Amino acid sequence: MIRRIWRNFSRFWEADRGLTAFLVLLVTGMFVVPVAIQERPVARFVGDVVFSLFLVTGAWAVSRRRFTAVLVSVSAAAALAVRWTARLAPSLDLAAWTTASSLVTEAFLTAIVLARVFQRGRINRQRIEGAVAAYLLLGVTWADAYALVALSAPGAFAGVGAVGSHREFLYFSVVTLTTVGYGDITPVVPVARALANVEALIGQLYPAILLARLVSLEAAWSGRDDAGPGDAP
């Protein structure tokens, strides 16, 4: 049973269509689940397990170094352990550790998705959708960074409660990443403002850099296809 699940998740990363499925799951988890089932513990636990499996199998499928894959696997296991402990014995300190572990997990997962997108080969619709998924993951990662700041310095954001909720910070992160900036939630302390500035810059630079990289990869691949046997070096 465990081997079958592992094989299925590994195949997920090997096929380009897995990036499409990951984007659908990510959009569902970000925009549908919080509205439909709120913050139910069972749903959050299932989400934690599923994303940890994505992280571990993705690391082993994409990484060329075994050390990196092992490091990511240990990180994912530690993140799950911290989250379980926080649910069994809730405390402010454990909430901060849970948020920090989620941030690390999401950062690793973003790197894995981008590595999959930028692998050699023809650029297709699925790989573009993977790039969109990485863009959304940046928003999720920054949401946890904001939550961590709020836990460390209550009142760091105006427009939310003393600590704030993950949904509020996810909303703030998305409007900052897309540089919409409604102004209903604003960073107050210097660290929060610095994070918001960096996210806004990434929101502007990511599409331009991504487009340039994808175009160069497609041009290189098309050039290889156009070269005949006599043109090979």
FIKOLZA-1660 file (N, C-alpha, C; in steps of 0.1 Angstrom, whole numbers, plus 5000, padded with zeros to 4 digits):
% residues 233
   i   px   py   pz ch aa at
   1 5008 4988 5000  A  M  N
   1 5000 5000 5000  A  M CA
   1 5009 5013 5000  A  M  C
   2 5018 5013 5009  A  I  N
   2 5027 5025 5010  A  I CA
   2 5035 5026 4997  A  I  C
   3 5040 5015 4992  A  R  N
   3 5048 5015 4980  A  R CA
   3 5040 5020 4968  A  R  C
   4 5027 5016 4968  A  R  N
   4 5018 5020 4957  A  R CA
   4 5016 5036 4957  A  R  C
   5 5014 5041 4969  A  I  N
   5 5012 5055 4971  A  I CA
   5 5025 5063 4967  A  I  C
   6 5036 5057 4971  A  W  N
   6 5049 5064 4967  A  W CA
   6 5051 5064 4952  A  W  C
   7 5048 5053 4946  A  R  N
   7 5049 5052 4931  A  R CA
   7 5040 5062 4924  A  R  C
   8 5028 5063 4929  A  N  N
   8 5018 5072 4923  A  N CA
   8 5023 5087 4924  A  N  C
   9 5028 5090 4935  A  F  N
   9 5033 5104 4937  A  F CA
   9 5045 5106 4929  A  F  C
  10 5054 5096 4928  A  S  N
  10 5066 5098 4920  A  S CA
  10 5063 5099 4905  A  S  C
  11 5053 5092 4900  A  R  N
  11 5049 5093 4886  A  R CA
  11 5043 5107 4884  A  R  C
  12 5036 5112 4894  A  F  N
  12 5030 5126 4893  A  F CA
  12 5041 5136 4889  A  F  C
  13 5053 5135 4894  A  W  N
  13 5063 5145 4891  A  W CA
  13 5070 5141 4878  A  W  C
  14 5070 5129 4874  A  E  N
  14 5077 5125 4861  A  E CA
  14 5069 5130 4849  A  E  C
  15 5056 5131 4850  A  A  N
  15 5048 5135 4838  A  A CA
  15 5045 5150 4839  A  A  C
  16 5045 5157 4828  A  D  N
  16 5042 5171 4827  A  D CA
  16 5027 5174 4832  A  D  C
  17 5018 5164 4830  A  R  N
  17 5004 5167 4834  A  R CA
  17 5003 5168 4849  A  R  C
  18 5013 5163 4857  A  G  N
  18 5013 5164 4871  A  G CA
  18 5014 5179 4876  A  G  C
  19 5020 5187 4868  A  L  N
  19 5021 5201 4871  A  L CA
  19 5007 5208 4870  A  L  C
  20 4999 5203 4860  A  T  N
  20 4985 5208 4859  A  T CA
  20 4977 5204 4871  A  T  C
  21 4978 5191 4875  A  A  N
  21 4971 5186 4886  A  A CA
  21 4975 5194 4899  A  A  C
  22 4988 5196 4900  A  F  N
  22 4993 5203 4912  A  F CA
  22 4987 5218 4913  A  F  C
  23 4986 5224 4901  A  L  N
  23 4980 5238 4901  A  L CA
  23 4966 5237 4905  A  L  C
  24 4958 5227 4901  A  V  N
  24 4944 5226 4904  A  V CA
  24 4943 5224 4919  A  V  C
  25 4951 5215 4925  A  L  N
  25 4951 5212 4939  A  L CA
  25 4955 5225 4947  A  L  C
  26 4964 5232 4943  A  L  N
  26 4969 5244 4950  A  L CA
  26 4958 5255 4949  A  L  C
  27 4952 5257 4938  A  V  N
  27 4941 5267 4937  A  V CA
  27 4929 5263 4946  A  V  C
  28 4926 5250 4946  A  T  N
  28 4916 5245 4955  A  T CA
  28 4919 5247 4970  A  T  C
  29 4931 5244 4973  A  G  N
  29 4935 5246 4987  A  G CA
  29 4936 5260 4991  A  G  C
  30 4939 5270 4982  A  M  N
  30 4941 5284 4986  A  M CA
  30 4927 5291 4986  A  M  C
  31 4919 5288 4976  A  F  N
  31 4907 5297 4974  A  F CA
  31 4893 5290 4977  A  F  C
  32 4893 5276 4976  A  V  N
  32 4880 5269 4977  A  V CA
  32 4879 5264 4991  A  V  C
  33 4889 5256 4996  A  V  N
  33 4888 5249 5009  A  V CA
  33 4886 5259 5020  A  V  C
  34 4894 5270 5021  A  P  N
  34 4891 5279 5032  A  P CA
  34 4877 5285 5033  A  P  C
  35 4871 5286 5022  A  V  N
  35 4857 5292 5022  A  V CA
  35 4847 5280 5024  A  V  C
  36 4849 5269 5019  A  A  N
  36 4840 5258 5020  A  A CA
  36 4840 5251 5033  A  A  C
  37 4852 5248 5039  A  I  N
  37 4852 5240 5051  A  I CA
  37 4859 5248 5062  A  I  C
  38 4863 5260 5060  A  Q  N
  38 4869 5269 5070  A  Q CA
  38 4882 5262 5075  A  Q  C
  39 4884 5262 5089  A  E  N
  39 4896 5257 5095  A  E CA
  39 4894 5244 5102  A  E  C
  40 4887 5235 5096  A  R  N
  40 4885 5222 5103  A  R CA
  40 4898 5214 5105  A  R  C
  41 4901 5209 5116  A  P  N
  41 4913 5202 5119  A  P CA
  41 4916 5190 5109  A  P  C
  42 4905 5183 5106  A  V  N
  42 4907 5171 5097  A  V CA
  42 4912 5175 5084  A  V  C
  43 4906 5186 5078  A  A  N
  43 4909 5191 5065  A  A CA
  43 4924 5196 5065  A  A  C
  44 4928 5203 5076  A  R  N
  44 4941 5208 5076  A  R CA
  44 4951 5196 5077  A  R  C
  45 4948 5186 5085  A  F  N
  45 4957 5175 5086  A  F CA
  45 4959 5168 5073  A  F  C
  46 4948 5165 5066  A  V  N
  46 4949 5159 5052  A  V CA
  46 4957 5168 5043  A  V  C
  47 4955 5181 5043  A  G  N
  47 4963 5189 5035  A  G CA
  47 4978 5189 5039  A  G  C
  48 4981 5188 5052  A  D  N
  48 4995 5187 5056  A  D CA
  48 5001 5174 5050  A  D  C
  49 4994 5163 5052  A  V  N
  49 5000 5150 5047  A  V CA
  49 5002 5150 5032  A  V  C
  50 4992 5155 5024  A  V  N
  50 4993 5155 5010  A  V CA
  50 5004 5164 5005  A  V  C
  51 5005 5176 5010  A  F  N
  51 5016 5185 5006  A  F CA
  51 5030 5180 5010  A  F  C
  52 5031 5173 5022  A  S  N
  52 5043 5166 5026  A  S CA
  52 5047 5155 5016  A  S  C
  53 5038 5148 5011  A  L  N
  53 5040 5137 5001  A  L CA
  53 5045 5143 4988  A  L  C
  54 5038 5154 4984  A  F  N
  54 5043 5161 4972  A  F CA
  54 5057 5166 4974  A  F  C
  55 5061 5171 4986  A  L  N
  55 5074 5177 4988  A  L CA
  55 5084 5166 4988  A  L  C
  56 5082 5155 4995  A  V  N
  56 5092 5144 4996  A  V CA
  56 5094 5138 4982  A  V  C
  57 5083 5133 4976  A  T  N
  57 5085 5126 4963  A  T CA
  57 5090 5136 4952  A  T  C
  58 5086 5149 4953  A  G  N
  58 5092 5158 4943  A  G CA
  58 5107 5160 4945  A  G  C
  59 5111 5160 4957  A  A  N
  59 5126 5162 4960  A  A CA
  59 5134 5150 4954  A  A  C
  60 5128 5138 4956  A  W  N
  60 5135 5126 4951  A  W CA
  60 5134 5125 4936  A  W  C
  61 5124 5130 4930  A  A  N
  61 5122 5129 4915  A  A CA
  61 5130 5140 4908  A  A  C
  62 5131 5152 4914  A  V  N
  62 5137 5163 4907  A  V CA
  62 5152 5165 4911  A  V  C
  63 5156 5163 4923  A  S  N
  63 5169 5166 4928  A  S CA
  63 5179 5155 4922  A  S  C
  64 5191 5160 4918  A  R  N
  64 5201 5151 4913  A  R CA
  64 5210 5147 4924  A  R  C
  65 5209 5153 4935  A  R  N
  65 5218 5150 4947  A  R CA
  65 5209 5143 4958  A  R  C
  66 5214 5132 4962  A  R  N
  66 5207 5124 4972  A  R CA
  66 5206 5132 4985  A  R  C
  67 5217 5139 4988  A  F  N
  67 5218 5147 5001  A  F CA
  67 5206 5157 5001  A  F  C
  68 5203 5163 4990  A  T  N
  68 5193 5173 4990  A  T CA
  68 5179 5167 4992  A  T  C
  69 5177 5155 4986  A  A  N
  69 5164 5148 4987  A  A CA
  69 5162 5144 5002  A  A  C
  70 5173 5139 5008  A  V  N
  70 5172 5134 5022  A  V CA
  70 5169 5146 5031  A  V  C
  71 5176 5158 5028  A  L  N
  71 5174 5170 5036  A  L CA
  71 5159 5174 5036  A  L  C
  72 5154 5174 5024  A  V  N
  72 5140 5178 5022  A  V CA
  72 5130 5169 5029  A  V  C
  73 5133 5156 5028  A  S  N
  73 5125 5146 5034  A  S CA
  73 5125 5147 5049  A  S  C
  74 5137 5150 5055  A  V  N
  74 5138 5152 5070  A  V CA
  74 5130 5164 5074  A  V  C
  75 5131 5175 5065  A  S  N
  75 5124 5187 5068  A  S CA
  75 5109 5185 5068  A  S  C
  76 5104 5178 5058  A  A  N
  76 5090 5175 5058  A  A CA
  76 5085 5167 5070  A  A  C
  77 5093 5157 5074  A  A  N
  77 5089 5149 5085  A  A CA
  77 5089 5157 5098  A  A  C
  78 5099 5166 5099  A  A  N
  78 5099 5174 5111  A  A CA
  78 5087 5184 5111  A  A  C
  79 5084 5189 5100  A  A  N
  79 5072 5198 5099  A  A CA
  79 5059 5192 5103  A  A  C
  80 5057 5179 5098  A  L  N
  80 5045 5172 5103  A  L CA
  80 5045 5169 5118  A  L  C
  81 5057 5166 5123  A  A  N
  81 5058 5163 5137  A  A CA
  81 5054 5175 5146  A  A  C
  82 5060 5187 5141  A  V  N
  82 5057 5199 5148  A  V CA
  82 5042 5202 5148  A  V  C
  83 5036 5201 5136  A  R  N
  83 5021 5204 5135  A  R CA
  83 5013 5194 5143  A  R  C
  84 5016 5182 5144  A  W  N
  84 5009 5172 5152  A  W CA
  84 5010 5176 5167  A  W  C
  85 5022 5180 5171  A  T  N
  85 5025 5184 5185  A  T CA
  85 5017 5196 5188  A  T  C
  86 5016 5206 5179  A  A  N
  86 5009 5218 5181  A  A CA
  86 4994 5215 5183  A  A  C
  87 4989 5205 5176  A  R  N
  87 4974 5202 5177  A  R CA
  87 4971 5195 5190  A  R  C
  88 4980 5187 5195  A  L  N
  88 4978 5180 5207  A  L CA
  88 4980 5188 5219  A  L  C
  89 4990 5198 5218  A  A  N
  89 4992 5207 5230  A  A CA
  89 4994 5221 5225  A  A  C
  90 4983 5228 5221  A  P  N
  90 4984 5241 5215  A  P CA
  90 4991 5251 5225  A  P  C
  91 5000 5259 5219  A  S  N
  91 5007 5270 5226  A  S CA
  91 5012 5280 5216  A  S  C
  92 5015 5292 5221  A  L  N
  92 5019 5303 5212  A  L CA
  92 5033 5299 5206  A  L  C
  93 5042 5293 5214  A  D  N
  93 5055 5289 5209  A  D CA
  93 5054 5279 5198  A  D  C
  94 5045 5269 5200  A  L  N
  94 5044 5258 5190  A  L CA
  94 5037 5264 5178  A  L  C
  95 5028 5273 5179  A  A  N
  95 5022 5280 5168  A  A CA
  95 5032 5286 5159  A  A  C
  96 5042 5293 5165  A  A  N
  96 5053 5299 5158  A  A CA
  96 5062 5289 5151  A  A  C
  97 5065 5278 5158  A  W  N
  97 5073 5267 5151  A  W CA
  97 5065 5260 5140  A  W  C
  98 5052 5259 5142  A  T  N
  98 5044 5253 5131  A  T CA
  98 5044 5262 5119  A  T  C
  99 5042 5275 5121  A  T  N
  99 5043 5284 5109  A  T CA
  99 5056 5284 5103  A  T  C
 100 5067 5284 5111  A  A  N
 100 5081 5284 5105  A  A CA
 100 5083 5271 5097  A  A  C
 101 5078 5260 5102  A  S  N
 101 5080 5247 5095  A  S CA
 101 5072 5247 5082  A  S  C
 102 5060 5253 5082  A  S  N
 102 5052 5254 5070  A  S CA
 102 5059 5263 5060  A  S  C
 103 5065 5274 5064  A  L  N
 103 5073 5283 5055  A  L CA
 103 5084 5276 5048  A  L  C
 104 5092 5268 5056  A  V  N
 104 5103 5261 5050  A  V CA
 104 5098 5250 5040  A  V  C
 105 5088 5243 5044  A  T  N
 105 5082 5233 5035  A  T CA
 105 5078 5239 5022  A  T  C
 106 5071 5251 5022  A  E  N
 106 5066 5257 5010  A  E CA
 106 5077 5263 5002  A  E  C
 107 5088 5268 5008  A  A  N
 107 5099 5273 5001  A  A CA
 107 5106 5261 4993  A  A  C
 108 5108 5250 5000  A  F  N
 108 5113 5238 4993  A  F CA
 108 5105 5234 4981  A  F  C
 109 5091 5234 4984  A  L  N
 109 5082 5229 4973  A  L CA
 109 5082 5239 4961  A  L  C
 110 5084 5252 4964  A  T  N
 110 5085 5262 4953  A  T CA
 110 5097 5259 4945  A  T  C
 111 5108 5256 4951  A  A  N
 111 5121 5253 4944  A  A CA
 111 5119 5241 4936  A  A  C
 112 5113 5230 4941  A  I  N
 112 5111 5218 4934  A  I CA
 112 5102 5220 4921  A  I  C
 113 5091 5228 4923  A  V  N
 113 5083 5230 4911  A  V CA
 113 5090 5238 4900  A  V  C
 114 5098 5248 4905  A  L  N
 114 5105 5256 4895  A  L CA
 114 5116 5247 4888  A  L  C
 115 5122 5238 4895  A  A  N
 115 5132 5230 4889  A  A CA
 115 5125 5221 4879  A  A  C
 116 5113 5216 4882  A  R  N
 116 5106 5208 4872  A  R CA
 116 5102 5216 4860  A  R  C
 117 5098 5228 4862  A  V  N
 117 5094 5237 4851  A  V CA
 117 5106 5240 4842  A  V  C
 118 5118 5242 4848  A  F  N
 118 5129 5247 4840  A  F CA
 118 5138 5235 4835  A  F  C
 119 5133 5223 4836  A  Q  N
 119 5141 5212 4831  A  Q CA
 119 5142 5213 4816  A  Q  C
 120 5152 5206 4810  A  R  N
 120 5154 5207 4796  A  R CA
 120 5142 5200 4789  A  R  C
 121 5139 5205 4777  A  G  N
 121 5128 5199 4770  A  G CA
 121 5119 5210 4764  A  G  C
 122 5110 5206 4756  A  R  N
 122 5101 5216 4750  A  R CA
 122 5091 5222 4760  A  R  C
 123 5089 5235 4759  A  I  N
 123 5080 5242 4768  A  I CA
 123 5065 5239 4763  A  I  C
 124 5057 5234 4772  A  N  N
 124 5043 5231 4769  A  N CA
 124 5034 5238 4779  A  N  C
 125 5021 5236 4777  A  R  N
 125 5011 5242 4785  A  R CA
 125 5012 5238 4800  A  R  C
 126 5016 5225 4802  A  Q  N
 126 5017 5220 4816  A  Q CA
 126 5028 5227 4823  A  Q  C
 127 5039 5229 4817  A  R  N
 127 5051 5235 4823  A  R CA
 127 5048 5250 4826  A  R  C
 128 5040 5257 4818  A  I  N
 128 5036 5270 4821  A  I CA
 128 5026 5270 4833  A  I  C
 129 5018 5261 4834  A  E  N
 129 5009 5260 4845  A  E CA
 129 5017 5257 4858  A  E  C
 130 5028 5249 4857  A  G  N
 130 5036 5247 4868  A  G CA
 130 5043 5260 4873  A  G  C
 131 5046 5269 4863  A  A  N
 131 5052 5282 4867  A  A CA
 131 5042 5290 4874  A  A  C
 132 5029 5289 4870  A  V  N
 132 5018 5297 4877  A  V CA
 132 5017 5291 4891  A  V  C
 133 5018 5278 4893  A  A  N
 133 5017 5272 4906  A  A CA
 133 5028 5277 4915  A  A  C
 134 5040 5278 4909  A  A  N
 134 5052 5284 4917  A  A CA
 134 5049 5298 4921  A  A  C
 135 5043 5306 4913  A  Y  N
 135 5039 5319 4916  A  Y CA
 135 5029 5320 4928  A  Y  C
 136 5019 5311 4928  A  L  N
 136 5010 5310 4939  A  L CA
 136 5017 5305 4951  A  L  C
 137 5026 5296 4950  A  L  N
 137 5033 5291 4962  A  L CA
 137 5041 5302 4968  A  L  C
 138 5046 5312 4960  A  L  N
 138 5053 5323 4966  A  L CA
 138 5044 5331 4975  A  L  C
 139 5031 5333 4971  A  G  N
 139 5021 5340 4979  A  G CA
 139 5019 5332 4992  A  G  C
 140 5018 5319 4991  A  V  N
 140 5015 5311 5003  A  V CA
 140 5027 5312 5013  A  V  C
 141 5039 5311 5007  A  T  N
 141 5051 5312 5015  A  T CA
 141 5052 5326 5023  A  T  C
 142 5049 5336 5015  A  W  N
 142 5050 5349 5022  A  W CA
 142 5039 5351 5032  A  W  C
 143 5027 5345 5030  A  A  N
 143 5016 5345 5040  A  A CA
 143 5021 5339 5053  A  A  C
 144 5028 5328 5053  A  D  N
 144 5034 5323 5065  A  D CA
 144 5045 5331 5071  A  D  C
 145 5052 5338 5062  A  A  N
 145 5062 5347 5068  A  A CA
 145 5056 5359 5075  A  A  C
 146 5045 5364 5070  A  Y  N
 146 5037 5375 5077  A  Y CA
 146 5032 5370 5090  A  Y  C
 147 5026 5357 5090  A  A  N
 147 5020 5352 5102  A  A CA
 147 5031 5350 5112  A  A  C
 148 5043 5346 5108  A  L  N
 148 5054 5344 5118  A  L CA
 148 5058 5357 5124  A  L  C
 149 5058 5368 5116  A  V  N
 149 5061 5381 5121  A  V CA
 149 5051 5385 5131  A  V  C
 150 5038 5383 5128  A  A  N
 150 5027 5387 5137  A  A CA
 150 5027 5379 5150  A  A  C
 151 5031 5366 5149  A  L  N
 151 5033 5359 5162  A  L CA
 151 5044 5364 5170  A  L  C
 152 5055 5368 5164  A  S  N
 152 5066 5373 5171  A  S CA
 152 5064 5387 5177  A  S  C
 153 5056 5395 5169  A  A  N
 153 5054 5409 5173  A  A CA
 153 5039 5412 5171  A  A  C
 154 5031 5409 5181  A  P  N
 154 5016 5412 5179  A  P CA
 154 5014 5427 5176  A  P  C
 155 5005 5429 5167  A  G  N
 155 5002 5443 5163  A  G CA
 155 5011 5447 5151  A  G  C
 156 5018 5438 5145  A  A  N
 156 5027 5441 5134  A  A CA
 156 5020 5446 5122  A  A  C
 157 5007 5442 5121  A  F  N
 157 4999 5446 5109  A  F CA
 157 4986 5453 5114  A  F  C
 158 4983 5464 5108  A  A  N
 158 4971 5471 5111  A  A CA
 158 4960 5465 5102  A  A  C
 159 4948 5464 5107  A  G  N
 159 4937 5459 5100  A  G CA
 159 4933 5444 5103  A  G  C
 160 4941 5438 5111  A  V  N
 160 4939 5424 5116  A  V CA
 160 4938 5424 5131  A  V  C
 161 4936 5412 5137  A  G  N
 161 4936 5411 5151  A  G CA
 161 4950 5412 5156  A  G  C
 162 4952 5410 5169  A  A  N
 162 4965 5411 5175  A  A CA
 162 4975 5402 5168  A  A  C
 163 4971 5390 5165  A  V  N
 163 4979 5380 5158  A  V CA
 163 4975 5378 5144  A  V  C
 164 4962 5378 5141  A  G  N
 164 4958 5376 5127  A  G CA
 164 4956 5361 5124  A  G  C
 165 4949 5358 5113  A  S  N
 165 4947 5345 5109  A  S CA
 165 4954 5342 5096  A  S  C
 166 4956 5329 5093  A  H  N
 166 4963 5325 5081  A  H CA
 166 4955 5331 5068  A  H  C
 167 4942 5330 5069  A  R  N
 167 4934 5335 5058  A  R CA
 167 4936 5350 5055  A  R  C
 168 4937 5357 5066  A  E  N
 168 4939 5372 5064  A  E CA
 168 4953 5375 5058  A  E  C
 169 4963 5367 5063  A  F  N
 169 4977 5369 5057  A  F CA
 169 4978 5364 5043  A  F  C
 170 4971 5354 5040  A  L  N
 170 4971 5349 5026  A  L CA
 170 4965 5359 5017  A  L  C
 171 4954 5365 5021  A  Y  N
 171 4947 5376 5014  A  Y CA
 171 4957 5388 5012  A  Y  C
 172 4964 5392 5023  A  F  N
 172 4973 5403 5022  A  F CA
 172 4985 5399 5013  A  F  C
 173 4989 5387 5014  A  S  N
 173 5001 5383 5005  A  S CA
 173 4997 5383 4991  A  S  C
 174 4986 5378 4987  A  V  N
 174 4982 5378 4973  A  V CA
 174 4980 5392 4967  A  V  C
 175 4974 5401 4975  A  V  N
 175 4972 5415 4969  A  V CA
 175 4985 5422 4969  A  V  C
 176 4995 5418 4978  A  T  N
 176 5008 5424 4977  A  T CA
 176 5016 5419 4965  A  T  C
 177 5016 5406 4963  A  L  N
 177 5023 5399 4953  A  L CA
 177 5018 5404 4939  A  L  C
 178 5006 5407 4938  A  T  N
 178 5000 5412 4925  A  T CA
 178 5000 5427 4925  A  T  C
 179 5006 5433 4935  A  T  N
 179 5007 5448 4936  A  T CA
 179 4993 5455 4935  A  T  C
 180 4983 5449 4940  A  V  N
 180 4969 5455 4940  A  V CA
 180 4969 5465 4952  A  V  C
 181 4972 5460 4964  A  G  N
 181 4973 5469 4975  A  G CA
 181 4961 5477 4979  A  G  C
 182 4951 5470 4984  A  Y  N
 182 4938 5477 4987  A  Y CA
 182 4940 5486 4999  A  Y  C
 183 4950 5483 5008  A  G  N
 183 4952 5492 5019  A  G CA
 183 4944 5489 5032  A  G  C
 184 4936 5478 5031  A  D  N
 184 4928 5475 5043  A  D CA
 184 4936 5468 5054  A  D  C
 185 4947 5462 5050  A  I  N
 185 4957 5456 5059  A  I CA
 185 4971 5462 5055  A  I  C
 186 4977 5467 5065  A  T  N
 186 4990 5474 5062  A  T CA
 186 5001 5470 5073  A  T  C
 187 5013 5468 5068  A  P  N
 187 5024 5464 5077  A  P CA
 187 5028 5476 5086  A  P  C
 188 5031 5474 5098  A  V  N
 188 5034 5485 5107  A  V CA
 188 5049 5485 5111  A  V  C
 189 5054 5473 5115  A  V  N
 189 5068 5472 5120  A  V CA
 189 5077 5471 5108  A  V  C
 190 5090 5475 5110  A  P  N
 190 5099 5475 5099  A  P CA
 190 5101 5461 5092  A  P  C
 191 5101 5450 5100  A  V  N
 191 5103 5437 5093  A  V CA
 191 5092 5434 5084  A  V  C
 192 5080 5437 5089  A  A  N
 192 5068 5434 5081  A  A CA
 192 5068 5442 5068  A  A  C
 193 5072 5455 5069  A  R  N
 193 5073 5464 5057  A  R CA
 193 5083 5459 5047  A  R  C
 194 5095 5454 5053  A  A  N
 194 5105 5449 5044  A  A CA
 194 5100 5437 5036  A  A  C
 195 5094 5428 5043  A  L  N
 195 5088 5416 5036  A  L CA
 195 5078 5420 5026  A  L  C
 196 5070 5429 5028  A  A  N
 196 5060 5434 5019  A  A CA
 196 5067 5440 5006  A  A  C
 197 5077 5448 5009  A  N  N
 197 5085 5454 4998  A  N CA
 197 5091 5443 4989  A  N  C
 198 5097 5433 4995  A  V  N
 198 5104 5422 4987  A  V CA
 198 5093 5415 4979  A  V  C
 199 5082 5412 4985  A  E  N
 199 5072 5404 4978  A  E CA
 199 5066 5412 4966  A  E  C
 200 5064 5425 4968  A  A  N
 200 5060 5433 4957  A  A CA
 200 5070 5434 4946  A  A  C
 201 5083 5434 4949  A  L  N
 201 5093 5434 4939  A  L CA
 201 5093 5421 4931  A  L  C
 202 5091 5410 4939  A  I  N
 202 5091 5396 4932  A  I CA
 202 5079 5395 4923  A  I  C
 203 5067 5401 4928  A  G  N
 203 5055 5401 4920  A  G CA
 203 5057 5408 4907  A  G  C
 204 5066 5418 4906  A  Q  N
 204 5068 5425 4894  A  Q CA
 204 5079 5418 4885  A  Q  C
 205 5089 5413 4892  A  L  N
 205 5101 5407 4884  A  L CA
 205 5098 5393 4880  A  L  C
 206 5091 5385 4888  A  Y  N
 206 5089 5371 4884  A  Y CA
 206 5083 5369 4870  A  Y  C
 207 5072 5375 4866  A  P  N
 207 5067 5373 4853  A  P CA
 207 5077 5376 4842  A  P  C
 208 5084 5387 4843  A  A  N
 208 5094 5391 4833  A  A CA
 208 5105 5381 4832  A  A  C
 209 5111 5377 4843  A  I  N
 209 5122 5368 4843  A  I CA
 209 5117 5354 4839  A  I  C
 210 5105 5350 4843  A  L  N
 210 5100 5337 4839  A  L CA
 210 5098 5337 4824  A  L  C
 211 5092 5347 4819  A  L  N
 211 5089 5347 4804  A  L CA
 211 5102 5347 4796  A  L  C
 212 5113 5354 4801  A  A  N
 212 5125 5354 4794  A  A CA
 212 5132 5340 4794  A  A  C
 213 5131 5333 4806  A  R  N
 213 5137 5320 4807  A  R CA
 213 5129 5310 4799  A  R  C
 214 5116 5310 4799  A  L  N
 214 5109 5300 4791  A  L CA
 214 5111 5302 4776  A  L  C
 215 5112 5315 4772  A  V  N
 215 5114 5318 4758  A  V CA
 215 5128 5312 4753  A  V  C
 216 5138 5314 4762  A  S  N
 216 5151 5310 4759  A  S CA
 216 5152 5294 4758  A  S  C
 217 5145 5288 4767  A  L  N
 217 5144 5273 4767  A  L CA
 217 5137 5268 4754  A  L  C
 218 5126 5274 4751  A  E  N
 218 5119 5270 4739  A  E CA
 218 5128 5273 4726  A  E  C
 219 5135 5284 4726  A  A  N
 219 5143 5287 4714  A  A CA
 219 5154 5277 4713  A  A  C
 220 5160 5273 4724  A  A  N
 220 5171 5264 4724  A  A CA
 220 5166 5250 4719  A  A  C
 221 5154 5246 4723  A  W  N
 221 5149 5233 4719  A  W CA
 221 5145 5234 4705  A  W  C
 222 5139 5245 4700  A  S  N
 222 5135 5246 4686  A  S CA
 222 5147 5246 4677  A  S  C
 223 5158 5252 4682  A  G  N
 223 5170 5252 4674  A  G CA
 223 5176 5238 4672  A  G  C
 224 5174 5230 4682  A  R  N
 224 5179 5216 4681  A  R CA
 224 5171 5208 4672  A  R  C
 225 5157 5211 4672  A  D  N
 225 5148 5204 4662  A  D CA
 225 5151 5208 4648  A  D  C
 226 5154 5221 4646  A  D  N
 226 5156 5226 4632  A  D CA
 226 5170 5221 4627  A  D  C
 227 5179 5218 4635  A  A  N
 227 5192 5214 4630  A  A CA
 227 5192 5200 4624  A  A  C
 228 5196 5199 4613  A  G  N
 228 5196 5186 4606  A  G CA
 228 5208 5178 4610  A  G  C
 229 5209 5165 4606  A  P  N
 229 5221 5157 4609  A  P CA
 229 5234 5163 4605  A  P  C
 230 5234 5170 4594  A  G  N
 230 5246 5176 4589  A  G CA
 230 5250 5188 4597  A  G  C
 231 5241 5194 4604  A  D  N
 231 5244 5206 4612  A  D CA
 231 5249 5203 4625  A  D  C
 232 5248 5191 4630  A  A  N
 232 5253 5187 4643  A  A CA
 232 5268 5189 4644  A  A  C
 233 5273 5194 4656  A  P  N
 233 5287 5196 4657  A  P CA
 233 5295 5183 4657  A  P  C
% end
